[in-house]
Amino acid sequence: MNDTFKPIIAALVKEGFHQIPSEENSGGKTLDFNITPYSLNTPLSFKFDNLPHFIEFLKMSQKVSDEKIELMRATLQELDLDESKFFYVNFFEKNKEVEM
């Protein structure tokens, strides 16, 4: 495992999420995320170096389809972010609003 992911995983576990976001998760809290150009200053807001870095993180717990990668690329483009540069991923419990 990439050592840069250890603090992210530790924070997710501390918040009660025992798996990285996965559509296959069943039972318990389900984790979701959004991509932003800035941190939401929450315990579950993390900076990723670029899109391949984030995809590497996601692949630790799930298969990342080409469709999902294209959706993330489209999201970055909508936010006027370059996929080869850093961005933030803000994790939250699925179906709950992100507290700001």
HELIX and SHEET records of a PDB file:
HELIX    1   1 ASP A    3  PHE A    5  5                                   3    
HELIX    2   2 LYS A    6  LYS A   14  1                                   9    
HELIX    3   3 LEU A   51  LEU A   58  1                                   8    
HELIX    4   4 ASP A   66  GLU A   78  1                                  13    
SHEET    1   A 3 LEU A  31  THR A  36  0                                        
SHEET    2   A 3 PHE A  87  GLU A  93 -1                                        
SHEET    3   A 3 SER A  45  PHE A  48 -1                                        
END                                                                             
